[in-house]
Amino acid sequence: MRLETQELIVRRAGQDILDRASLCAESGEMIGVIGANGAGKSTLLSVLAGLLKPDTGMVRLDGRSLAEIRGRDLARVRAYLPQNPRCEWPISVERLVALGLTPSLPAIGRMPSAYQTQIAATLADCDLTDRRDQAATTLSGGELARAMLARALVGNPKILIADEPITGLDPRHALDTMRRLRTLAENGTLVIAALHDLTLAARYATRIVALHRGQVAADGATASTLNPALLREIFDVEGCVHGSGDRAFVDFMAPP
């Protein structure tokens, strides 16, 4: 699938949150969207997911404007994981995850047994099997983040848009999540994720899109794009990128 934008502008309170931002993304990519706080990452992801209408420009999915695609049809192929997800109802973790299948469920009748199998497998993948009957409102922040990720993944979306999917996760589960997202991309899913952990972005993203003050400051293959000059430009700090692949890490130096 091909998701593309041209010259997106989102304006709030007289300020351009996105300023002529353009992007073209294809199935099989894992795109890490990086940038300082307020750079426009969450806004860009919301527009790409079809949840926020830009003031100027449009998003096209395989040549069709998202505005022309019915919400249920879009939800069948695109999953969105918001930043700081919340659950207000004491439903079980299993039922919370099952909500990710809503666009595909029959209008009447029982849930097909194949979906029950799918839910169980997704719970296991996200290390939540022993929490399946627990009320989602009693989960820790990291457990809820994993449950929300499971909800996004259970429907096997062709496009996954995730806003800071590893925030609040311990190191093991952060690594598990990034490996899972990379595997999804390798199997043909388009994954677009806003990331603050630049070391994990360097290890797992196939491509980096860097935002700076609402504009795309850089866009390219991770190894060639994530470099000290870019870190200086968008974060205003001195940094180094060491190693490559799953041995890469990003280090910052304190200003004098």
C-alpha positions in Angstrom: 0.0 0.0 0.0 1.1 3.5 -0.7 0.4 6.4 1.7 1.4 9.9 0.5 0.9 13.5 1.4 2.0 16.8 -0.2 2.4 20.2 1.4 0.4 19.5 4.5 -0.4 22.5 6.6 -2.1 22.3 10.0 -2.7 25.6 11.7 -3.7 26.1 15.3 -4.0 29.5 17.1 -2.3 31.3 14.3 0.7 29.0 14.3 1.6 26.3 11.7 1.9 23.0 13.6 2.7 21.3 10.3 4.3 23.6 7.6 4.2 22.1 4.1 5.1 18.6 5.3 5.3 16.0 2.5 5.8 12.2 2.8 5.4 9.1 0.7 5.4 5.7 2.4 5.1 2.2 1.1 4.3 -1.3 2.4 7.3 -3.0 4.0 8.8 0.2 5.5 9.3 0.9 9.2 9.5 4.7 9.4 10.7 6.3 12.6 9.4 9.8 13.0 11.7 11.8 15.2 11.8 15.4 16.4 11.9 17.6 19.5 8.8 18.2 21.6 6.3 20.3 19.7 7.9 19.5 16.3 4.6 18.2 14.9 5.1 14.4 15.2 1.7 13.6 16.8 -0.1 16.0 14.5 1.5 14.4 11.4 0.5 10.9 12.6 -3.1 11.9 13.3 -3.3 13.4 9.8 -1.8 10.2 8.2 -4.3 8.1 10.2 -7.2 10.1 8.8 -8.2 11.4 12.3 -7.3 15.0 11.7 -8.1 17.1 8.6 -5.3 19.4 7.5 -6.0 23.0 6.7 -4.1 22.5 3.4 -3.2 19.4 1.5 -4.5 15.9 1.6 -3.5 12.3 2.4 -3.9 9.7 -0.3 -4.0 5.9 0.2 -3.3 4.0 -3.0 -4.2 7.2 -5.0 -7.5 7.8 -3.1 -8.1 10.6 -0.7 -8.6 9.4 2.8 -11.7 11.7 2.9 -13.3 9.5 0.2 -12.8 6.2 2.2 -15.5 5.1 4.6 -14.3 5.0 8.2 -15.1 1.3 8.6 -13.2 0.5 5.4 -10.2 2.5 6.5 -10.2 0.9 9.9 -10.0 -2.5 8.3 -6.6 -1.7 6.8 -5.2 0.9 9.2 -4.6 0.7 12.9 -3.7 3.7 15.0 -2.1 3.6 18.4 -2.4 7.0 20.2 0.1 8.6 22.5 -0.6 7.9 26.2 -3.6 5.6 25.6 -6.3 5.4 28.3 -9.1 3.0 29.2 -12.0 4.3 31.2 -14.1 1.2 31.5 -13.2 -1.9 33.7 -13.5 -4.3 30.8 -11.2 -7.3 30.7 -7.9 -7.1 28.8 -9.2 -9.8 26.5 -12.3 -7.7 25.6 -10.1 -4.6 25.2 -7.9 -6.4 22.7 -11.0 -7.8 20.9 -12.1 -4.2 20.2 -9.4 -4.1 17.5 -11.5 -6.5 15.5 -14.6 -4.3 15.5 -14.3 -3.2 11.9 -14.3 -6.9 10.7 -16.9 -8.4 13.0 -20.2 -9.5 11.7 -23.1 -7.3 12.5 -25.0 -10.0 14.3 -24.2 -13.4 15.9 -21.3 -14.7 17.9 -17.6 -13.9 17.3 -16.2 -16.4 14.9 -13.9 -19.0 16.6 -11.0 -17.9 14.3 -11.1 -14.5 16.0 -10.9 -16.1 19.4 -7.7 -17.9 18.3 -6.4 -14.6 16.9 -7.0 -12.8 20.2 -5.3 -15.5 22.2 -2.3 -15.4 19.9 -2.0 -11.6 20.1 -2.3 -11.7 23.9 0.6 -14.2 24.0 2.7 -12.2 21.6 2.3 -9.1 23.9 3.0 -11.1 27.1 -0.5 -10.6 28.3 -2.0 -14.1 28.6 -1.9 -14.1 32.4 -3.7 -10.7 32.3 -6.5 -11.7 29.9 -9.3 -11.7 32.6 -7.9 -8.7 34.6 -9.8 -5.4 34.4 -7.9 -3.1 32.0 -8.3 -0.2 34.4 -6.1 -2.1 37.0 -3.1 -2.5 34.7 0.1 -0.7 35.2 1.0 2.0 32.6 3.4 -0.3 30.8 0.9 -3.2 30.8 -1.9 -0.9 29.4 0.5 0.2 26.7 1.1 -3.4 25.7 -2.7 -4.1 25.8 -3.4 -1.1 23.5 -0.6 -2.3 21.1 -2.3 -5.7 21.1 -5.6 -4.1 20.3 -4.0 -2.3 17.3 -2.3 -5.5 16.1 -5.0 -8.1 16.5 -6.7 -7.2 13.2 -3.5 -7.7 11.2 -3.6 -4.2 9.8 -1.8 -3.4 6.5 -0.8 0.0 8.0 0.1 0.6 11.6 0.5 4.2 12.8 1.9 4.3 16.4 2.5 7.4 18.4 5.4 6.7 20.9 4.5 3.0 21.2 7.3 2.2 23.7 6.7 5.0 26.2 6.5 3.6 29.7 7.7 0.2 28.7 10.6 -1.5 30.6 13.7 -2.4 28.5 12.6 -6.0 27.7 9.2 -5.0 26.5 10.5 -2.0 24.6 12.8 -4.2 22.7 10.1 -6.8 22.2 7.8 -4.1 20.8 10.4 -2.7 18.4 11.3 -6.2 17.2 7.6 -6.9 16.6 7.2 -3.7 14.6 10.2 -4.4 12.5 9.0 -8.0 11.8 5.6 -6.6 10.8 7.4 -4.3 8.3 9.5 -7.2 7.0 6.3 -9.1 6.4 4.8 -6.3 4.3 3.0 -4.0 6.8 3.7 -0.3 6.6 4.7 0.8 10.0 5.0 4.5 10.9 6.0 5.2 14.5 6.9 8.4 16.4 9.9 7.6 18.6 11.9 9.4 21.3 14.4 6.6 21.9 16.8 7.3 19.1 18.9 4.2 19.9 16.0 2.0 19.2 15.1 4.1 16.1 18.6 3.6 14.9 18.4 -0.2 15.4 15.0 -0.9 14.0 13.7 1.8 11.7 14.4 1.3 8.0 13.9 5.0 7.4 13.9 8.2 9.4 11.6 11.2 8.9 12.8 14.1 11.1 10.5 17.0 11.9 11.7 20.4 12.9 9.3 23.2 13.7 6.6 21.5 11.6 8.7 20.9 8.6 10.4 17.7 7.3 14.0 18.4 8.0 15.3 15.1 6.7 13.9 11.9 5.2 15.9 8.9 4.2 17.5 5.6 5.0 18.3 5.4 8.7 22.0 4.7 8.4 22.6 7.7 6.2 20.1 10.1 7.7 20.5 9.8 11.5 23.8 11.6 12.0 25.4 14.2 14.3 24.5 17.1 12.0 20.8 16.2 12.1 20.8 15.7 15.9 22.4 19.2 16.2 19.8 20.7 13.9 16.6 19.3 15.3 17.5 18.8 19.0 20.1 21.5 19.5 22.6 19.1 21.1 25.8 17.4 20.1 25.4 13.7 19.6 27.1 10.7 18.0 25.7 7.6 16.4 27.9 4.5 17.0 27.7 1.1 15.3 25.0 -0.1 12.9 22.0 -2.4 12.8 21.1 -4.0 16.1 24.4 -2.8 17.6 23.7 0.9 16.9 23.3 3.4 19.7 23.0 7.1 20.0 24.8 9.1 22.6 24.5 12.8 23.6 27.1 15.1 25.1 26.1 17.6 27.7 26.6 21.3 26.6 29.6 23.1 28.2 
